[in-house]
Amino acid sequence: MVLLEFSMAPTGEGQSLSRHIARILDIVDRSGVTYQLTAMGTILEGDYDEVMLVVAACFRELQKDCPRVSMHLKMDYRAGGEPRLRSKVDAVEGHVGRKLRT
């Protein structure tokens, strides 16, 4: 199972990038892959090939009309199929002894 966090945006497109980010999130949401949107990126959870296809589709969408695209990608692989998107946060909250803002 892979947890993959990425952020992707065109450069040279002005200060507000929300319209481009919306295009990416539409692809992520329609993909069926488990994900979590954060203020600084998106976390995908699933099989390696599955999540990489989503990232590639997002890139291809921006590539259509953006001459330069910047992407940051971080990935954690762990053998097995147990979902970890929420369980990793739950484990930390258990150590802290309370719910945290997530």
N, C-alpha and C positions, 0 to 999 in steps of 0.2 A: 504494500500500500504506500502511496506517495502523498505527501503534503507538499504542495508547491505554492509559494507565494510569489506573485509578480505584480509589477506595475509597468504600464506601457503608455506612452504619450508621444505625440508628434512634437518636434521642436520647431521653433520659428513660427508658431501659429497664434501668438499673442498670449495674454495672461490667462484667459479663461479657456480651459480645455474640456469643460464638462460635456460639451456636445460630442467630442471624440470619445471620451470615457463612456458615455451612454451607449455609443455604438458597440464598444467592446463588451460592456456588461449585458447588452442584449444577446450577444453571441454566447456568453458564459451562461446566462440564465436559460437560454433555449437548448443548451447542450445536454442538460440532464445530469451533469456532473455536480456533486455536492460542493458547495462553495460558501464562503463567508466574505462579504464586502467589508472593507475597513476604510478609514479615511485616507490611508496611504497606499492601498493596494488591495488585491483580491487573493484569497487563499482557496486553492482547489484541492479536492481530495479524491483519489481514485487510483486506478491502474496507470502506470507510467505512460503507456501509449495513449490512453484516453485523455489524460490531462495535457500532454504535449500537443495533441491534435487541437485542443481548445486554444492553447496559446498560439499555435500556428495560424488558426483561423482568425484570431484577433489581430495578429500581425498583418495577415493578408488583407483584412478589412481596412486597416489604416494605410497600408501600402498603396491602395487604389488612388488616393488623392493627397497623400502626405509624403513629400520628398525626403523627409528625415524622421526617423522614429527611434526613440530611446526606450530601452527596456531594462528593468532590473528583475532578476529571477533568483529565487532561493528555493532549494528543494531538500526534503528529508525523506529518505526511503527507509522503510522498516519491513522486513519479511513478515508475511501474514496478511490477512484480510480484515483485521479488526479496525473499525473506524477510530480515528484519533483526533479529529478536528475539535470535538468538544471534550473528549476525555483528557487531553493534555491540560486544558484550562481547569477542568474539574480537579485534577491531581494537584495543581498549584494552589487552588482555592482550599483544598483539604489541608495543606500544610499551613496556610495562612489562618485557617479557621473561620473563614467567612467568604461570602460572595464578593467578587471584585467587579468593577465596571469593565465590561467587555463589549 
